[in-house]
Amino acid sequence: MRLPNPLVIVLFLTSLLSLSLSSCVAFAAPILQIKITVGRSSSTLGFLGNQVYSVGEGISVCANITLDGSSAANLAAIELDSPYGNPYLIRTIKTGNVSRMYFRVQFVDLYTCDQLGNPMTLFNPGSTVYVNITIKNIDVVQHNVRVGLYAQCSDNTPTYAYYPEGFTIIPGVPQPFLVQFTLPGNAPSGQAMVFASLFTDYPANLGYPYCPEQAANFSIRASTPAMPQQPDYNNMTFSLPRKNVKLGNYTVHAVTNFNAVQTATDIKQFTVILLGDINKDYVINMKDIAMCVQFFNTTPNSPNWNPDADVNKDGVVNMKDIALLVSFFQNNAIP
């Protein structure tokens, strides 16, 4: 029997390898990426930069999700951790119209209520808010679910963030449960909102969203004023409180997923300071204003220059700095 020409065999194998490689390229999974940016939503303190924020400032967290470099409609799990390492904010952001996406686990119902589950929307500061949540697994297999709950007050400040439940949910059966949190005694009056998210795990552990978040309105002592309107897509806004804010580094975790196969994550960090605290006693008061007056008209070339008295960082201590201190009056923080 005549053996094939070795050159023919080499050419044949080369063509097979080329075909195999081209097939791999043709069916390569798209590259999934998520990028988050942190910026100011309601402040004139841009001179601090986008990595430093002062007590009382408005902050915006924006998520951008891409597939092969093109913007994609998807869900982003957002967890903002305080310097203590505890959740400070928990949200699910949509980065476009996600109505055509398939959500394996979904919310059926969400509302605030009393401890017996009866709908209730008016609460007093310091009281307990109960939240009735019903979810359903519409998939054919069971799923592990982590529920994240977050409340934001009428002044747009975070008031509570935690993970009340983590469990396995079987297909086809709606699962109701009741969770609770306590409002701070100094919670501002007006309309507030509670946001609920369903994650595969904590975002800090690469947990991604099962479905869009759900929100319910409730009122603290009175129904007005209302919390500012939240953006529909790409970002969320909140304000740092003016009282008892923990200073230090805050960490933002963002996670997204594509077809339950690819997961992408991003992490950002920013620092919260008490701007204008010249005498370092963690409260803005007349002592700080008196110190600012003491250094009035000084510049970096002055022998008694104090950079903390230059509140707006423009290189001179003047009435602009005193005006800022007046606007910050009684702001305080926790070191």
SEKE-260208 format. One line per field, with one value per residue: x, y, z of N, C-alpha, C in turn; residue in one letter. Coordinates in steps of 0.1 Angstrom, whole numbers, plus 5000, padded with zeros to 4 digits. Atoms other than C-alpha are relative to their C-alpha. Last residue first. Layout:
! residues N
n.px <- (X;...);
n.py <- (Y;...);
n.pz <- (Z;...);
ca.px <- (X;...);
ca.py <- (Y;...);
ca.pz <- (Z;...);
c.px <- (X;...);
c.py <- (Y;...);
c.pz <- (Z;...);
code <- (a;...);
! end
This chain:
! residues 335
n.px <- (4986;4994;4996;4991;4996;5005;5001;4998;5009;5014;5001;5001;5013;5009;4998;5006;5015;5008;5011;5001;4987;4997;4987;5003;5010;5003;5009;5014;5007;5006;5009;5010;4993;5001;4988;4989;4998;4988;4991;5006;4991;4987;4998;5000;4987;4991;5001;4993;4985;4994;5007;4998;5013;5010;5008;4999;4994;4986;4997;5002;4994;5008;4993;5009;4998;4999;4999;4995;5000;4992;5001;4990;5002;4990;4987;4996;5005;5006;4998;5010;4999;5010;4999;5012;4997;5012;5001;4991;4990;4987;4995;4995;4998;4992;5007;4994;4993;5003;4996;5008;4994;4985;4990;5005;4998;4988;5002;4998;4986;4997;4997;4992;4998;5009;5008;4995;4999;5006;5000;5013;5001;5014;5005;4999;5011;5010;5014;5006;5014;5004;4996;4986;4992;4996;4992;4995;4987;4998;4992;4996;4996;4993;5001;4987;5001;5003;5014;5008;5004;5000;5008;4993;4996;5004;4988;5002;4987;5001;4994;5001;4995;4997;5008;5015;5007;5003;5014;5002;5006;4993;5003;5008;5005;4995;4996;4998;5004;5002;4989;4991;4988;5004;5009;4995;5010;4994;5010;4994;5008;4996;5004;4996;4989;5000;4991;5003;4991;5007;4990;5003;4992;5003;4993;5005;5000;5001;5006;4996;5009;4998;4986;4993;4992;4996;4991;4999;4994;5010;5000;5009;4994;4998;5012;4998;5007;4991;5006;5014;5009;5007;5007;5003;4996;5007;4991;4999;5013;4997;5013;5008;4992;5002;5001;4998;5010;5002;5010;5005;5008;5014;5001;5001;4986;4995;4996;4991;5000;4991;5001;4988;5002;4998;5011;5009;5009;5013;4997;4991;4997;4997;4998;5000;4995;5005;4992;5006;4991;5007;5000;5011;5013;5002;5013;5002;4996;5010;4998;4995;4985;4992;4987;4991;4991;5007;5014;5009;4999;5006;4994;5007;4992;5008;4993;5009;4993;4998;5010;4994;5009;5013;5001;4999;5013;5010;4998;5004;5014;5004;4996;5009;5013;4999;5000;5013;5009;4997;5005;5015;5004;4999;4989;5002;5002;4992;5009);
n.py <- (5003;5010;5013;5008;5013;5011;4998;5013;5010;4997;5005;5015;5003;4998;5011;5012;5002;4987;5001;4988;4994;4991;5003;5003;5011;4997;4988;5004;5005;5012;5007;5007;5008;4994;4993;5010;5008;5007;4994;4992;5001;4998;4985;4995;5003;4992;4987;5001;5001;4987;4990;4987;4992;5008;5006;5014;5004;4994;5003;4989;4988;4989;4991;4990;4996;4986;4995;4987;4995;4988;4993;4989;4990;4991;5007;5008;5013;5002;5014;5003;5013;5001;5013;5003;5008;5008;5006;5010;4996;5007;5008;5013;5003;4989;4992;5003;4989;4999;4988;4997;4995;4998;5008;5013;5003;5008;5011;4996;5003;5013;5000;4991;5005;4992;4990;4999;4987;4999;4987;4997;4989;4995;4998;4986;4993;5009;4999;4992;5002;5001;5014;5001;4995;4986;5000;5013;5003;5014;5006;5014;5007;5012;5011;5008;5013;5000;5002;4988;5001;4987;4990;4992;4986;4989;4991;4987;4995;4987;4999;4988;5001;4987;4997;5000;4995;5010;4999;5007;5013;5007;5014;5007;5012;5013;5009;5013;5001;5014;5006;5008;4991;4989;4991;4987;4989;4987;4990;4987;4989;4991;4986;4993;4990;4991;5005;5014;5009;5005;5006;5013;5002;5013;5003;5013;5000;5013;5002;5011;5012;5010;5002;4989;5004;4988;4992;4988;4989;4991;5000;5010;5013;5002;5004;4998;4988;4993;4990;5001;4995;4987;4997;5014;5000;5011;5010;5012;5007;5015;5006;4999;4992;5004;4989;5006;4997;5011;4998;4987;4994;5004;5013;5011;5003;4989;5004;4990;5000;4989;5001;4999;4996;5010;4999;5010;4999;4992;4986;4997;5013;5002;5014;5002;5012;5004;5012;5008;5009;5010;4999;4993;5003;4994;4994;4995;5010;5010;5011;5011;4998;5007;5003;4991;4993;4988;4998;4991;4985;4993;4987;4991;4989;4990;4991;4992;4995;4986;4993;4995;5003;4996;4986;4995;5003;4990;4987;5001;5000;4987;4991;5003;4995;4985;4997;5003;4990;4987;5002;5000;4986;4993;4991;4986;4991;4988;4988);
n.pz <- (5005;4991;5005;4991;5006;4992;4986;4994;5006;4996;4986;5001;5005;4989;4991;5007;4997;5002;4991;4991;4997;5010;5006;5014;5002;5014;5000;4997;5012;4995;5009;4992;4989;4987;4997;4997;5012;5001;5010;5011;5011;4995;4999;5014;5005;4993;5007;5013;4998;4999;4991;5005;5002;5007;4989;5000;4987;4999;4986;4991;5005;4995;4991;4994;4986;4998;4986;4999;4986;4999;4988;5001;4989;4998;5003;4988;5003;5013;5005;5010;5006;5011;5008;5008;5012;5004;5014;5005;5009;4998;5011;4996;4986;4994;4989;4987;4993;4986;4993;4988;4988;4999;5005;5005;5014;5003;5010;5014;5004;5006;5014;5008;5014;5009;4993;4986;4995;4987;4993;4994;4990;4998;4986;4996;5006;5007;4998;5010;5002;5015;5003;4996;5011;4998;4989;4998;5005;4999;5011;4997;5012;4997;5009;5001;5007;5015;5004;5004;5014;5006;4992;4990;5005;4991;4997;4993;4994;4994;4987;4993;4986;4994;4988;5002;5011;5009;5004;5012;4999;5010;5003;4990;5007;4994;5011;4996;4986;4996;4993;5009;5003;5008;4994;5002;4998;4998;4997;4995;5001;4989;5001;4987;5000;4988;4989;4997;5007;5012;5009;5007;5012;5006;5013;5005;5014;5005;5013;5008;5000;4990;4997;4993;4989;4992;5007;4992;5007;5006;5015;5004;4997;4985;4992;4986;4994;4991;4992;5002;4990;5002;4987;4994;4986;4993;4993;5007;5001;4998;4999;5012;5009;5014;5010;5013;5011;5008;5011;4998;5011;5001;5008;4991;4995;4992;4986;4995;4986;4994;4985;4992;4986;4991;4990;4999;4989;5002;5002;5011;5006;5014;5004;5014;5005;5013;5004;5010;5008;5008;5015;5005;4994;4987;4998;4987;4990;5000;5009;4993;4997;5010;4994;5007;4991;4995;5006;4992;5002;4988;4997;4992;4995;4993;4990;4991;4988;5000;4992;4988;4989;5004;5001;4986;4993;5005;4994;4986;4999;5003;4989;4989;5003;4999;4986;4995;5004;4993;4986;5000;5002;4988;5000;5004;4989;5001;5000);
ca.px <- (4868;4830;4817;4800;4784;4772;4780;4790;4774;4790;4824;4820;4813;4844;4865;4850;4856;4894;4922;4944;4958;4925;4921;4884;4889;4921;4920;4933;4964;4976;5001;5017;5049;5029;5041;5013;4988;4973;4945;4926;4945;4928;4895;4897;4905;4874;4853;4867;4859;4824;4814;4822;4825;4852;4875;4903;4908;4904;4874;4866;4861;4851;4866;4852;4876;4869;4875;4866;4862;4852;4838;4830;4813;4809;4788;4753;4744;4765;4772;4777;4795;4803;4820;4824;4848;4846;4878;4877;4853;4822;4794;4777;4757;4757;4746;4764;4740;4728;4726;4724;4737;4734;4696;4664;4679;4664;4639;4647;4631;4597;4591;4565;4546;4550;4564;4587;4569;4572;4578;4586;4614;4623;4657;4662;4668;4692;4720;4757;4777;4814;4822;4822;4789;4775;4761;4738;4720;4684;4680;4655;4652;4633;4623;4617;4590;4593;4607;4644;4658;4672;4661;4675;4650;4650;4651;4628;4623;4592;4592;4573;4584;4565;4568;4578;4614;4631;4648;4680;4687;4704;4683;4686;4715;4721;4718;4701;4697;4714;4709;4687;4672;4639;4656;4672;4667;4686;4679;4700;4686;4711;4697;4710;4691;4669;4665;4638;4638;4609;4622;4598;4602;4579;4591;4571;4592;4588;4600;4608;4605;4633;4619;4582;4566;4538;4535;4517;4504;4495;4523;4517;4548;4535;4540;4563;4558;4575;4558;4566;4603;4621;4645;4656;4654;4655;4664;4641;4630;4666;4664;4698;4725;4702;4716;4710;4715;4731;4745;4765;4774;4799;4837;4840;4853;4818;4811;4792;4776;4765;4752;4750;4723;4725;4719;4753;4776;4800;4837;4833;4804;4803;4788;4790;4781;4777;4779;4767;4775;4759;4780;4770;4804;4832;4843;4877;4885;4867;4888;4887;4885;4851;4835;4805;4781;4750;4758;4796;4814;4822;4829;4823;4835;4821;4836;4824;4845;4824;4828;4849;4827;4843;4878;4874;4861;4891;4914;4898;4899;4936;4944;4925;4943;4977;4969;4961;4992;5014;4998;5002;5039;5044;5031;5006;5018;5013;5000);
ca.py <- (5601;5605;5637;5670;5697;5724;5753;5740;5770;5794;5777;5782;5819;5822;5807;5830;5859;5855;5830;5829;5801;5790;5759;5765;5761;5781;5778;5742;5755;5775;5802;5820;5830;5841;5828;5802;5831;5850;5875;5863;5838;5848;5852;5815;5806;5824;5806;5773;5781;5793;5759;5730;5698;5670;5687;5693;5730;5739;5716;5733;5702;5672;5644;5614;5595;5576;5541;5523;5486;5470;5436;5415;5381;5358;5327;5336;5350;5381;5392;5425;5436;5470;5473;5509;5514;5542;5555;5577;5598;5583;5608;5619;5648;5665;5633;5623;5627;5601;5596;5566;5559;5541;5544;5555;5583;5588;5616;5636;5623;5639;5667;5657;5627;5634;5615;5594;5583;5552;5546;5511;5501;5470;5462;5448;5410;5383;5408;5398;5385;5389;5384;5422;5421;5399;5367;5357;5390;5401;5438;5457;5495;5513;5549;5580;5607;5633;5640;5636;5606;5618;5588;5565;5542;5506;5477;5448;5417;5397;5368;5356;5328;5323;5286;5278;5267;5263;5292;5287;5312;5345;5371;5404;5418;5454;5491;5518;5556;5567;5604;5618;5645;5625;5594;5564;5528;5497;5460;5433;5397;5370;5341;5306;5291;5260;5246;5249;5288;5309;5314;5337;5366;5381;5409;5424;5452;5462;5495;5498;5532;5556;5584;5578;5557;5562;5536;5506;5475;5447;5422;5415;5434;5465;5472;5484;5470;5446;5420;5394;5401;5379;5350;5336;5370;5368;5401;5418;5445;5455;5491;5506;5505;5494;5499;5475;5491;5486;5515;5516;5480;5474;5475;5501;5526;5523;5498;5508;5479;5482;5452;5462;5452;5452;5472;5472;5499;5487;5477;5440;5440;5471;5481;5517;5524;5558;5566;5602;5620;5649;5665;5668;5658;5665;5644;5633;5611;5632;5663;5686;5717;5704;5716;5732;5704;5685;5654;5651;5622;5585;5565;5528;5506;5472;5449;5419;5406;5386;5348;5334;5316;5330;5329;5293;5284;5302;5282;5249;5258;5267;5235;5215;5233;5227;5190;5187;5206;5184;5152;5163;5171;5136;5121;5095;5058;5034;5000);
ca.pz <- (5638;5641;5624;5629;5608;5633;5608;5574;5556;5581;5576;5538;5543;5565;5537;5511;5535;5533;5539;5508;5486;5469;5490;5498;5535;5538;5576;5573;5554;5585;5575;5605;5587;5556;5523;5520;5523;5553;5548;5579;5601;5633;5615;5605;5641;5653;5626;5638;5675;5664;5653;5629;5648;5649;5675;5649;5655;5618;5611;5579;5558;5578;5556;5537;5515;5483;5471;5438;5430;5397;5388;5358;5359;5328;5328;5342;5307;5314;5350;5368;5400;5415;5449;5464;5493;5518;5534;5565;5586;5601;5598;5630;5615;5581;5564;5531;5503;5478;5440;5418;5383;5350;5344;5359;5381;5416;5422;5453;5485;5492;5517;5528;5540;5577;5608;5586;5554;5533;5496;5482;5459;5439;5425;5390;5388;5398;5407;5410;5439;5434;5472;5478;5458;5486;5470;5442;5447;5451;5458;5480;5482;5510;5503;5524;5524;5550;5585;5591;5610;5643;5664;5637;5621;5632;5607;5600;5578;5569;5545;5515;5492;5460;5449;5413;5418;5452;5470;5490;5517;5527;5546;5564;5544;5557;5548;5569;5569;5538;5531;5503;5526;5525;5538;5521;5532;5520;5520;5504;5499;5492;5471;5465;5436;5430;5395;5369;5369;5379;5415;5433;5458;5484;5507;5536;5553;5589;5601;5638;5655;5663;5642;5637;5610;5584;5555;5569;5551;5576;5579;5616;5626;5609;5572;5544;5509;5484;5462;5435;5432;5407;5405;5371;5354;5316;5300;5275;5298;5306;5292;5301;5327;5355;5390;5419;5453;5488;5508;5540;5542;5571;5568;5596;5570;5554;5526;5494;5476;5440;5420;5383;5359;5321;5290;5272;5260;5234;5241;5235;5259;5281;5314;5328;5364;5380;5417;5425;5457;5475;5502;5539;5553;5528;5499;5486;5457;5430;5437;5467;5445;5433;5465;5448;5458;5445;5425;5430;5415;5418;5387;5381;5352;5343;5317;5297;5268;5244;5245;5216;5191;5159;5174;5185;5150;5134;5156;5146;5109;5111;5129;5103;5075;5091;5095;5058;5048;5070;5056;5020;5027;5041;5008;5017;5020;4991;5000);
c.px <- (5002;5014;5005;5003;5009;5002;4992;4997;5002;4990;4985;4998;4997;4985;4990;5002;4994;4985;4993;4988;4999;5013;5003;5012;4998;4991;4997;4990;4985;4991;4994;4989;4990;5006;5000;5014;5011;5001;5014;5011;4996;5011;5015;5003;5002;5014;5010;4999;5007;5015;5008;4992;5004;4986;4987;4992;4999;5006;5014;5002;4997;5007;4990;5007;4991;5001;5000;5000;5006;4999;5009;4998;5011;4997;5011;5013;5004;4997;4993;5003;4989;5002;4989;5004;4987;5003;4988;4997;5009;5010;5013;5004;5006;5003;5009;4992;5006;5008;4996;5006;4989;5005;5014;5011;4995;5001;5013;4999;5002;5015;5003;5011;5008;5003;4991;4994;5005;5003;4994;5002;4986;5001;4986;4995;5001;4990;4992;4985;4994;4986;4996;5005;5015;5008;5003;5008;5003;5013;5001;5006;5004;5003;5008;4997;5014;5000;4999;4986;4991;4997;5000;4991;5008;5005;4994;5013;4997;5013;5000;5008;4999;5004;5003;4992;4985;4991;4997;4985;4999;4994;5010;4999;4992;4994;5004;5003;5002;4997;4997;5012;5010;5011;4996;4989;5007;4989;5007;4989;5007;4992;5005;4998;5002;5012;5000;5009;4996;5008;4992;5011;4996;5008;4995;5006;4995;4998;5000;4992;5005;4992;5002;5015;5006;5007;5005;5011;5000;5007;4989;4999;4991;5005;5003;4987;5004;4992;5010;4993;4985;4993;4995;4993;4995;5005;4992;5009;5000;4987;5003;4987;4994;5008;4997;4997;5003;4990;5000;4989;4994;4993;4986;5000;4999;5014;5006;5003;5011;4999;5009;4997;5014;4997;5002;4989;4989;4992;4987;5001;5008;5002;5002;5004;4999;5007;4994;5010;4992;5009;4991;5000;4989;4986;4998;4987;4997;5004;4990;5003;5006;5015;5009;5014;5009;5010;4994;4986;4991;5002;4992;5007;4991;5010;4990;5008;4991;5007;5004;4989;5005;4990;4985;4999;5001;4986;4990;5003;4996;4985;4995;5003;4990;4986;5000;4998;4986;4990;5002;4995;4985;4996;5000;5013;4998;4997;5009);
c.py <- (4985;4997;4991;4986;4993;4987;4988;5000;4986;4990;5003;4995;4985;4997;5001;4988;4988;4997;5013;4998;5013;5008;5009;4998;4997;4989;5004;5012;4996;4995;4987;4993;4992;4991;5007;5006;4990;4992;4993;5007;5008;4999;5003;5015;5005;4998;5010;5014;5000;5000;5013;5010;5014;5007;4993;4994;4985;4995;5004;4998;5012;5013;5010;5008;5011;5003;5015;5004;5015;5005;5013;5008;5010;5010;5010;4992;4989;4985;5000;4986;4998;4986;5000;4987;4996;4993;4992;4996;4988;5005;4994;4991;4986;4997;5011;5008;4994;5011;4999;5011;5002;5006;5004;4991;4986;4997;4993;4988;5004;4999;4986;5006;5009;4995;5008;5013;5000;5014;4997;5013;5003;5010;5004;5001;5015;5008;4989;5000;5010;4996;4996;4986;5000;5005;5015;4998;4985;4997;4985;4995;4986;4993;4988;4988;4993;4987;5000;4997;5012;4999;5014;5010;5007;5013;5011;5007;5014;5004;5014;5000;5014;4999;5014;5004;5000;5005;4989;5000;4994;4986;4994;4985;4992;4989;4987;4991;4985;4999;4985;4993;4993;5010;5012;5010;5013;5011;5013;5010;5012;5012;5008;5015;5005;5010;5010;4994;4985;4991;4994;4996;4986;4998;4986;4998;4986;5000;4986;5000;4989;4988;4991;4997;5012;4995;5012;5009;5013;5013;5009;4998;4989;4986;5000;4997;5000;5012;5006;5012;4998;5004;5014;5001;4988;5000;4990;4989;4987;4992;4984;4992;5001;5009;4993;5011;4991;5003;4987;5003;5013;5006;4995;4986;4989;4996;5012;4997;5010;4998;5011;5000;5000;5005;4988;5003;4989;5000;5008;5015;5002;4985;4999;4986;4999;4987;4996;4988;4992;4993;4990;5001;5009;4996;5005;5008;5004;4988;4989;4988;4988;5001;4992;4998;5009;5009;5013;5002;5007;5015;5006;5013;5009;5011;5009;5008;5009;5005;5015;5009;5005;4998;5005;5015;5006;4998;5011;5014;5000;5002;5014;5009;4997;5006;5015;5003;4997;5011;5013;5000;5002;5015;5008;5007;5014;5010;5012);
c.pz <- (4997;4994;5011;4995;5010;4993;5006;5015;5006;4994;5005;5014;5000;4996;5012;5010;4994;5003;5000;5009;5008;5003;4988;4992;4986;4995;4986;5000;5003;4988;5006;4991;5009;5011;5013;5003;5004;4987;4999;4992;4987;4989;5005;5000;4986;4995;5007;4993;4986;5003;5001;5008;4995;5000;4994;5012;5003;5013;5004;5015;5009;4996;5006;5011;5004;5015;5000;5015;5000;5014;5000;5013;4999;5011;5004;4998;5011;4998;4986;4994;4989;4993;4990;4992;4992;4987;4999;4986;4996;4989;5004;4989;5002;5015;5005;5011;5013;5006;5015;5007;5011;5013;5004;4996;4996;4985;4997;4991;4986;4997;4994;5008;4991;4986;4991;5006;5015;5005;5014;5008;5005;5011;5000;5014;5004;4992;4992;5001;4991;4998;4985;4998;5004;4988;5003;5013;5001;4993;5003;4987;5003;4986;5006;4991;4999;4994;4985;4996;4996;4985;4994;5007;5010;4994;5009;5002;5007;5007;5005;5013;5007;5014;5005;5012;5002;4988;4989;4996;4986;5000;4989;4997;5010;4991;5007;4988;5005;5014;5003;5007;4991;4996;4990;5004;4998;5000;5003;5002;5007;4998;5013;4998;5014;4999;5011;5010;5003;4992;4988;4991;4994;4987;4996;4986;4996;4985;4996;4987;4991;5001;5012;5001;5007;5013;5009;4994;5009;4994;4994;4985;4997;5002;5014;5008;5015;5006;5010;5007;4996;5013;5000;5013;5007;5014;5007;5006;4993;4999;5000;5001;4986;4991;4986;4990;4988;4989;4992;4990;5004;4988;4999;4993;5011;5005;5007;5014;5004;5016;5006;5015;5007;5014;5009;5011;5000;5012;4998;4997;4988;4996;4985;4997;4985;4995;4987;4997;4990;4991;4993;4985;4994;5006;5014;5001;5014;5009;5002;4991;5008;5002;4991;5005;4991;5009;5004;4993;5009;4998;5011;5002;5009;5006;5007;5009;5008;5013;4999;5008;5013;5012;4998;5000;5014;5006;4995;5007;5014;5001;4998;5012;5011;4997;5003;5015;5005;4995;5008;5014;5000;4999;5013;5000;4994;5011;5000);
code <- (p;i;a;n;n;q;f;f;s;v;l;l;a;i;d;k;m;n;v;v;g;d;k;n;v;d;a;d;p;n;w;n;p;s;n;p;t;t;n;f;f;q;v;c;m;a;i;d;k;m;n;i;v;y;d;k;n;i;d;g;l;l;i;v;t;f;q;k;i;d;t;a;t;q;v;a;n;f;n;t;v;a;h;v;t;y;n;g;l;k;v;n;k;r;p;l;s;f;t;m;n;n;y;d;p;q;q;p;m;a;p;t;s;a;r;i;s;f;n;a;a;q;e;p;c;y;p;y;g;l;n;a;p;y;d;t;f;l;s;a;f;v;m;a;q;g;s;p;a;n;g;p;l;t;f;q;v;l;f;p;q;p;v;g;p;i;i;t;f;g;e;p;y;y;a;y;t;p;t;n;d;s;c;q;a;y;l;g;v;r;v;n;h;q;v;v;d;i;n;k;i;t;i;n;v;y;v;t;s;g;p;n;f;l;t;m;p;n;g;l;q;d;c;t;y;l;d;v;f;q;v;r;f;y;m;r;s;v;n;g;t;k;i;t;r;i;l;y;p;n;g;y;p;s;d;l;e;i;a;a;l;n;a;a;s;s;g;d;l;t;i;n;a;c;v;s;i;g;e;g;v;s;y;v;q;n;g;l;f;g;l;t;s;s;s;r;g;v;t;i;k;i;q;l;i;p;a;a;f;a;v;c;s;s;l;s;l;s;l;l;s;t;l;f;l;v;i;v;l;p;n;p;l;r;m);
! end
